[in-house]
Amino acid sequence: MKLTSIIPSPSFRLHRFLLVALLAFAGFVGFTGCQSMYYATMEKFGMEKRDLLKRAVVAARDDQKEAQVEFKDALTRMKEMYGSQGTALESTYSKLKSDLDSCTSQAGDVHKRIQDMDQVANDLFSEWEKEIAQFTNPTFASESRRQLSDTRSRYSQLAAALRSAEATMDPVLRSLTEHVLFLKHNLNAAAIASLKGEATQITTQIDTLIRQMNLSINEADAFIKSLK
């Protein structure tokens, strides 16, 4: 095989670059108010709202998975605090603070992903309803209406699971934030020993959060499969 046969042509590379750049730009434009421009742009590349909804659900699911990792890391680091002494306390605290910052940032990403997902879903369902009205064949109209109802029902189940996990993040973040703030003001063995009860409660909260996230991730996987 000639080397030139496996190297993308300049025109191919340019087209791919333009597509990636346009996707990024269209994504930004799409979720800052100019929905019609976003959808029109994506349709030119063969991506209908159904495809965009699938991408949005995948993104929301992946951010949930990443959030799981961040919260697990924070929990592990918090437990390490109770095995640290002397100068190790400062180092472990710094890592815990960093983990908390990562959790907070990832939680924000999850919130945004769910908002984006809801936007695409609502626009898809609205378009679908309008298009059903265009059918003159009652069989087509009935079948399309049934499919819309089924998709809407599955999406409602997914959205509920995601919102439940999302809501569970906020009290965990508040507890972790207060925990870390107290440690900042009282970084000594006695203070840490006094927080063991609080740490146990946070552990329970995070365990509950992880379970909720697993449920929402499973719902997302099921919804994604249903769109194939």
C-alpha positions in Angstrom: 0.0 0.0 0.0 1.3 3.4 -0.9 1.9 5.9 1.9 -0.3 8.5 0.2 -3.2 6.1 0.2 -3.4 6.2 4.0 -2.7 9.9 4.5 -5.9 12.0 4.5 -6.0 14.4 1.6 -5.7 18.2 2.3 -9.3 18.7 1.3 -10.5 15.9 3.7 -8.4 17.3 6.5 -9.8 20.8 5.8 -13.4 19.5 5.7 -12.9 17.6 9.0 -11.4 20.7 10.7 -14.3 22.9 9.5 -16.8 20.3 10.7 -15.3 20.1 14.2 -15.0 23.9 14.4 -18.5 24.4 13.2 -19.9 21.8 15.6 -18.2 23.6 18.5 -19.4 27.0 17.3 -22.9 25.7 16.5 -23.0 24.1 20.0 -22.2 27.4 21.6 -24.6 29.4 19.5 -27.3 26.8 19.9 -27.4 27.0 23.6 -27.1 30.7 23.9 -30.4 31.6 22.3 -30.1 31.1 18.5 -31.6 27.6 18.4 -32.9 27.8 14.8 -29.4 28.7 13.4 -27.9 25.9 15.4 -30.4 23.3 14.1 -30.2 24.5 10.5 -26.4 24.3 10.6 -26.4 20.8 12.0 -29.0 19.6 9.5 -26.6 20.6 6.7 -24.2 18.0 8.1 -27.0 15.4 8.3 -27.7 15.7 12.0 -31.3 16.0 12.9 -32.7 16.9 16.4 -33.0 13.2 17.1 -29.2 12.8 16.6 -28.5 15.9 18.7 -30.7 14.6 21.5 -28.7 11.4 21.5 -25.5 13.3 21.7 -26.8 15.5 24.5 -27.9 12.4 26.5 -24.5 10.8 26.0 -22.8 14.0 27.2 -25.0 14.2 30.3 -24.3 10.5 31.0 -20.6 11.0 30.7 -20.6 14.0 32.9 -22.4 12.0 35.5 -19.7 9.3 35.3 -17.0 11.9 35.7 -18.9 13.4 38.7 -19.0 10.0 40.3 -15.2 9.8 40.0 -14.7 13.2 41.6 -17.0 12.5 44.5 -15.4 9.1 45.2 -12.0 10.8 45.2 -13.2 13.4 47.7 -14.6 10.7 49.9 -11.3 8.8 49.7 -9.3 11.9 50.6 -11.6 12.7 53.5 -11.1 9.3 55.0 -7.3 9.8 54.6 -7.6 12.9 56.8 -8.4 10.7 59.7 -5.3 8.6 59.3 -3.0 11.7 58.9 -1.0 13.3 61.7 1.3 16.2 62.1 2.7 17.8 58.9 0.8 15.3 56.7 -2.5 17.0 57.7 -1.7 20.1 55.7 -0.9 18.1 52.6 -3.9 15.9 52.9 -6.1 18.9 53.5 -4.8 20.6 50.4 -5.7 17.6 48.3 -9.2 17.4 49.9 -9.7 21.1 49.0 -8.7 20.4 45.5 -11.0 17.4 45.2 -13.9 19.6 46.5 -13.2 22.2 43.9 -13.2 19.5 41.2 -16.6 18.2 42.6 -18.1 21.7 42.5 -16.9 22.3 38.9 -18.1 18.9 37.7 -21.5 19.4 39.4 -21.8 22.7 37.4 -21.1 20.7 34.2 -23.8 18.2 35.0 -26.3 21.0 35.6 -25.5 22.6 32.3 -25.6 19.3 30.4 -29.0 18.5 31.7 -30.3 21.9 30.7 -28.9 21.5 27.2 -30.4 18.0 27.0 -33.9 19.3 28.0 -33.6 22.1 25.4 -33.0 19.7 22.6 -35.7 17.2 23.8 -38.3 20.0 24.0 -37.5 21.3 20.6 -37.5 17.8 19.1 -40.9 16.9 20.6 -42.4 20.3 19.5 -41.1 19.7 15.9 -42.4 16.1 15.9 -45.9 17.3 16.9 -46.0 19.9 14.2 -44.9 17.3 11.6 -47.5 14.8 12.6 -50.1 17.4 11.6 -48.8 17.3 8.1 -49.8 13.7 7.5 -53.0 13.1 5.5 -52.6 9.3 5.9 -54.3 8.5 9.3 -52.3 5.3 9.7 -49.0 7.2 9.4 -50.2 9.9 11.8 -51.4 7.4 14.4 -48.1 5.4 14.3 -46.0 8.6 14.5 -48.1 9.8 17.4 -47.6 6.5 19.2 -43.8 6.7 18.6 -43.7 10.3 19.9 -45.6 9.2 23.0 -43.3 6.3 23.7 -40.2 8.5 23.2 -41.6 11.2 25.4 -42.4 8.7 28.1 -38.9 7.2 28.0 -37.3 10.6 28.1 -39.4 11.7 31.1 -38.1 8.7 33.0 -34.6 9.5 32.0 -34.9 13.2 32.9 -36.4 12.3 36.3 -33.5 10.0 37.1 -31.0 12.6 36.1 -32.7 15.4 38.1 -32.9 13.1 41.1 -29.1 12.5 41.0 -28.5 16.2 40.3 -30.6 17.2 43.3 -28.6 14.8 45.5 -25.3 16.5 44.6 -26.2 19.9 46.2 -26.6 18.7 49.8 -23.4 16.6 49.5 -21.5 19.6 48.2 -22.8 21.8 51.0 -21.7 19.2 53.6 -18.3 18.8 52.0 -17.8 22.5 51.7 -18.6 23.1 55.4 -16.4 20.2 56.4 -13.5 21.5 54.4 -14.0 25.1 55.7 -14.0 23.9 59.3 -10.8 22.0 58.7 -9.3 25.1 57.2 -9.9 26.9 60.5 -9.0 24.0 62.7 -6.4 21.9 61.1 -5.3 19.8 64.1 -5.8 16.2 65.3 -8.4 17.2 68.0 -10.6 19.0 65.5 -10.4 16.2 63.0 -11.3 13.7 65.7 -14.4 15.8 66.5 -15.5 15.6 62.9 -15.7 11.8 62.6 -19.5 11.9 63.1 -19.9 14.4 60.3 -17.6 12.4 58.1 -19.8 9.3 58.6 -22.8 11.3 57.5 -21.1 12.7 54.4 -20.0 9.1 53.6 -23.6 8.0 53.7 -24.6 11.0 51.5 -22.0 10.2 48.9 -22.9 6.6 48.8 -26.5 7.6 48.2 -25.4 10.0 45.5 -23.4 7.3 43.7 -26.4 5.0 43.7 -28.6 7.7 42.3 -26.0 8.4 39.6 -25.8 4.7 38.7 -29.6 4.7 38.2 -29.4 7.8 36.0 -26.5 6.4 34.0 -28.5 3.2 33.4 -31.5 5.2 32.3 -29.3 7.1 29.9 -27.9 4.0 28.4 -31.4 2.5 27.9 -32.6 5.7 26.3 -29.6 5.9 24.0 -30.3 2.3 22.8 -33.9 3.2 22.2 -32.9 5.9 19.7 -30.9 3.5 17.5 
